[in-house]
Amino acid sequence: MSKDLHLNPQLLSREVQQEPIRAGFGRGLVEAGRRDRRVVALCADLTASTKMDLFAAEFPERFVEIGVAEQNLVTVGAGMALGGKVPFVSSYAAFSPGRNWEQIRTTVCLNQANVKIVGSHAGVSVGPDGATHQMLEDIALMRVLPGMRVVVPCDSLEAEKATLALAAHEGASYLRLAREKTPVITTKDTPFTLGKAQVFRVGHDLTMVACGPMVYQALLAAERLSKQGIEAEVINCPVVKPLDGVTILGSARRTGAVMTAEEGQITGGLGGAVAELLGDHHPAAMTRIGLADRFGESGTPAELMEHFGLTAPHLVKRAKELLKRKGGS
């Protein structure tokens, strides 16, 4: 592991601390509100689920409950932004940006409004709620919008730092959060910069680029591969747009093979973004881990991650297949 990044020394242990990524957002939003009185929060009747209840309790005069009206959620937020506020608007990702993408496009992006859209409960790890609530297309939807920044934190501590960074950043942004508890990979001392990917593990045989909860699975897979004599470089890519091409291309040139891993659609998501980057600048053997042109299903988070091939053993298998292609190229 990269020592200068101050990663959690227990991250590969079975006793590693776990916390929902959205919990870090809740803490970060409160701190952002303390630092800047312009920060306001709006929610679509999911205040406790999205962890906005912490902000509402501390700053009730700066919190607005919109109700089940996601189109209104971003439209009101855009108006507040154009009036000088820094609004964070939250709902489940299935509803925002899932239900109100046109309003995001027109009232936020077209007007260059400084709105922070927070999509919680993204990915198949939402679990029993099933395909309707397992938002898999949101990275692709938001990445295509002009001027939109897309951030997918790997754990709760990174989500906290990302929230503070987005509050200080001028411009429309999307923050994607998972519901289920996930291992805490980073520490309070791990650096975070918008637009910067980080090499969490150094390797020379292949590159793994991951975001969100899949970063942990990539690290587990790299550890297993190392015991078999294969050294994988693991890149945490919390900012899918704008993509850190320097870090990813530098690694791809060293290893000659790239795997992406995300808890969403590989078409248009992180996998699509990295494929575009490599296609433009450095074609290399590549494979994309995620959902391929299909919806989710109902089940426990663990069952679904396994069913859709999003766990470390599946990544190990796909990595070996990728290396065979690399060797034959």
C-alpha positions in Angstrom: 0.0 0.0 0.0 1.1 3.6 -0.6 2.4 4.8 2.8 2.3 8.5 2.0 -1.5 8.2 1.5 -2.0 7.2 5.2 -4.5 4.4 4.3 -6.2 2.5 7.1 -3.7 -0.2 8.3 -6.6 -2.5 9.1 -8.3 -2.3 5.6 -7.4 -5.9 4.7 -8.4 -7.2 8.1 -11.7 -8.9 8.8 -12.1 -6.5 11.7 -11.9 -3.4 9.5 -14.2 -0.6 10.5 -17.3 -0.2 8.3 -19.6 2.7 7.9 -22.1 3.9 5.3 -20.5 6.3 2.8 -23.6 8.6 3.2 -22.7 9.1 6.9 -19.6 10.9 5.8 -21.6 13.2 3.6 -23.9 14.1 6.6 -20.9 15.1 8.7 -19.3 17.0 5.9 -22.4 18.9 5.1 -22.7 20.1 8.8 -19.0 21.2 8.7 -19.5 23.0 5.4 -22.5 24.8 6.9 -20.3 25.9 9.8 -17.6 27.2 7.5 -19.9 29.0 5.1 -23.3 30.6 5.9 -24.3 30.5 2.2 -24.5 26.7 2.4 -28.2 25.5 2.4 -29.7 22.1 2.2 -32.8 20.8 0.4 -34.3 17.3 0.5 -37.1 15.4 -1.1 -38.7 13.8 1.9 -35.7 11.5 2.6 -33.9 13.6 5.2 -32.8 10.8 7.6 -32.0 8.3 4.8 -29.7 10.8 3.0 -28.2 12.0 6.4 -29.3 15.5 5.8 -31.1 15.3 9.2 -27.8 16.3 10.9 -27.7 19.6 8.9 -31.4 20.2 9.5 -31.0 19.8 13.3 -28.0 22.3 13.5 -29.2 24.8 10.9 -33.0 24.6 10.7 -33.3 28.0 9.2 -31.1 26.9 6.3 -32.9 23.6 5.6 -35.9 23.2 3.2 -38.0 20.1 3.0 -39.3 20.1 -0.6 -41.4 16.9 -0.2 -41.8 14.2 -2.9 -41.1 16.6 -5.7 -37.7 16.0 -7.2 -38.2 18.3 -10.2 -38.9 21.1 -7.7 -35.9 20.0 -5.6 -33.4 21.0 -8.2 -35.4 23.9 -9.6 -35.6 25.6 -6.2 -31.9 24.8 -5.6 -31.0 26.4 -8.9 -32.9 29.5 -7.9 -31.1 29.7 -4.6 -27.7 29.2 -6.3 -28.4 32.1 -8.7 -29.4 34.1 -5.6 -25.9 33.5 -4.1 -26.5 30.5 -1.9 -24.6 27.2 -2.1 -27.4 24.6 -2.2 -27.0 20.9 -1.6 -30.0 19.0 -2.9 -30.5 15.3 -1.9 -32.7 12.3 -2.7 -32.2 8.7 -3.7 -30.2 8.6 -6.9 -33.1 6.7 -8.6 -35.1 9.9 -8.2 -32.4 12.5 -8.5 -30.9 12.5 -11.1 -33.2 9.6 -12.2 -36.5 11.5 -12.2 -35.4 15.1 -12.7 -32.5 14.9 -15.2 -34.2 17.4 -17.5 -34.5 20.0 -14.7 -30.8 19.4 -13.8 -29.9 19.9 -17.4 -31.9 23.0 -17.9 -32.1 24.9 -14.6 -28.7 23.9 -13.2 -26.3 23.2 -16.1 -27.6 25.5 -18.7 -27.7 28.4 -16.2 -24.3 27.4 -14.8 -25.8 27.3 -11.3 -23.7 26.3 -8.4 -25.9 23.4 -7.2 -24.5 20.2 -5.5 -26.7 17.2 -6.4 -26.4 14.3 -4.0 -27.7 11.0 -5.2 -27.8 8.5 -2.3 -28.6 4.8 -2.3 -26.9 4.2 -5.7 -25.9 0.8 -7.1 -27.1 -2.7 -6.6 -26.0 -2.7 -2.9 -29.3 -1.0 -2.1 -30.4 -4.6 -1.9 -34.1 -5.7 -1.5 -35.6 -2.5 -2.9 -34.8 -4.1 -6.3 -34.3 -2.8 -9.8 -36.5 0.3 -9.5 -34.4 1.7 -6.7 -31.0 0.4 -7.8 -29.7 3.3 -9.8 -27.0 2.1 -12.1 -27.2 4.7 -14.9 -26.5 7.9 -12.9 -22.8 8.3 -13.5 -23.4 8.1 -17.3 -26.4 10.5 -17.0 -24.4 13.1 -15.1 -21.1 12.7 -16.8 -22.6 13.7 -20.2 -23.9 17.1 -18.8 -21.8 20.1 -19.8 -19.9 21.5 -16.8 -21.0 18.8 -14.4 -18.4 17.4 -12.0 -19.0 13.8 -10.9 -17.7 12.5 -7.6 -17.9 8.9 -6.3 -16.2 8.5 -2.9 -14.6 5.2 -1.9 -15.6 5.4 1.8 -17.3 7.6 4.4 -14.2 9.6 5.2 -13.6 10.4 1.6 -17.2 11.4 1.2 -16.8 13.8 4.1 -13.8 15.4 2.5 -15.5 15.5 -0.9 -18.5 17.3 0.5 -16.3 20.0 2.0 -14.4 20.3 -1.3 -17.6 20.6 -3.4 -19.0 23.2 -1.0 -15.9 25.3 -1.8 -15.9 24.5 -5.5 -17.8 26.8 -7.8 -19.9 24.8 -10.3 -22.5 22.2 -10.7 -21.6 18.8 -9.1 -22.9 15.4 -8.5 -22.0 13.3 -5.4 -22.8 9.6 -5.6 -23.3 7.8 -2.3 -24.0 4.1 -1.4 -26.5 3.0 1.3 -24.8 -0.1 2.8 -22.0 -0.1 5.3 -18.6 -0.4 3.5 -15.0 -0.8 4.8 -13.2 2.4 5.8 -10.2 2.4 3.5 -8.8 5.9 4.1 -8.0 7.9 7.3 -8.5 11.5 8.2 -4.9 12.1 7.0 -5.4 10.7 3.6 -5.3 13.6 1.1 -8.2 14.4 -1.2 -8.2 16.8 -4.1 -11.0 17.3 -6.6 -9.9 16.0 -10.0 -7.1 13.9 -8.6 -6.9 10.1 -8.7 -4.7 8.3 -6.2 -2.5 5.2 -6.5 -3.6 3.2 -3.5 -1.4 0.2 -4.4 1.7 0.1 -6.7 2.0 -2.6 -9.3 3.4 -3.3 -12.7 1.4 -6.2 -14.3 -2.0 -4.5 -14.7 -3.9 -1.4 -13.6 -7.2 -1.5 -11.7 -9.2 1.8 -11.7 -12.1 1.8 -9.3 -14.6 4.1 -7.7 -17.0 3.9 -4.8 -17.3 0.6 -2.9 -15.5 -1.2 -5.7 -12.2 0.3 -4.6 -12.2 -2.0 -1.6 -12.9 -5.0 -3.8 -10.1 -4.0 -6.1 -7.7 -3.8 -3.1 -8.7 -7.3 -1.9 -8.3 -8.6 -5.4 -4.9 -7.1 -5.8 -3.8 -8.7 -2.5 -5.0 -12.1 -3.7 -3.2 -11.6 -7.1 0.0 -10.6 -5.3 0.1 -14.0 -3.6 0.0 -15.6 -7.0 2.9 -13.5 -8.3 0.8 -10.9 -10.1 1.2 -7.2 -9.0 -1.8 -5.0 -9.7 -1.7 -1.3 -9.4 -4.9 0.0 -7.8 -6.1 3.5 -8.5 -8.8 5.1 -6.5 -10.7 7.4 -8.9 -13.2 9.4 -6.8 -13.7 12.0 -9.5 -15.0 10.4 -12.6 -15.4 13.8 -14.3 -13.1 15.5 -14.9 -11.0 12.4 -15.1 -7.4 12.4 -13.9 -5.9 11.4 -17.3 -2.3 12.0 -16.1 -2.4 9.4 -13.3 -4.5 6.8 -15.3 -2.4 7.1 -18.5 0.8 7.0 -16.6 -0.2 3.7 -15.0 -1.6 2.3 -18.3 1.7 3.0 -20.0 3.6 1.1 -17.3 1.3 -2.0 -17.1 -0.2 -2.2 -20.6 -3.5 -3.6 -19.3 -6.4 -1.7 -17.6 -9.4 -3.0 -15.6 -12.2 -0.6 -14.4 -14.6 -1.5 -11.5 -17.8 0.3 -10.6 -21.1 -0.4 -9.1 -23.1 0.7 -12.0 -23.5 0.5 -15.8 -20.1 0.1 -17.5 -21.5 1.9 -20.6 -21.0 5.6 -20.0 -19.8 5.2 -16.5 -16.2 5.0 -15.1 -15.5 2.2 -17.6 -16.7 4.3 -20.5 -14.7 7.3 -19.4 -11.5 5.4 -19.1 -12.1 3.6 -22.4 -12.5 7.0 -24.1 -9.3 8.2 -22.5 -7.3 5.2 -23.6 -8.8 5.3 -27.1 -7.8 8.9 -27.5 -4.3 8.7 -26.0 -3.0 5.2 -25.4 -4.9 2.1 -26.6 -4.3 -0.8 -24.3 -5.9 -4.2 -23.4 -8.9 -3.4 -21.2 -11.8 -5.0 -19.4 -14.7 -3.3 -17.6 -16.3 -4.6 -14.4 -19.8 -3.5 -13.6 -23.3 -4.0 -14.9 -23.5 -4.7 -18.6 -26.7 -3.5 -20.3 -29.1 -4.9 -17.6 -31.1 -3.9 -14.6 -30.5 -5.0 -11.0 -32.5 -7.5 -9.0 -33.8 -7.9 -5.4 -31.6 -9.6 -2.8 -29.3 -8.8 0.0 -26.4 -6.5 -0.8 -23.9 -9.3 -0.4 -25.9 -11.7 -2.6 -26.2 -9.0 -5.3 -22.5 -8.1 -5.3 -21.7 -11.7 -5.7 -24.4 -12.4 -8.3 -23.2 -9.5 -10.5 -19.5 -10.4 -10.3 -18.6 -7.4 -8.2 -16.6 -9.1 -5.5 -12.8 -9.7 -5.2 -12.8 -13.3 -6.5 -14.5 -12.3 -9.7 -12.1 -9.4 -10.2 -9.2 -11.9 -9.8 -10.6 -14.1 -12.4 -11.2 -11.2 -14.8 -7.7 -9.8 -14.2 -6.2 -13.2 -15.2 -8.2 -13.2 -18.4 -7.1 -9.7 -19.1 -3.5 -10.6 -18.7 -3.9 -13.5 -21.2 -5.1 -11.0 -23.7 -2.3 -8.6 -22.9 0.2 -11.4 -23.4 -1.3 -12.3 -26.7 -1.5 -8.8 -28.1 
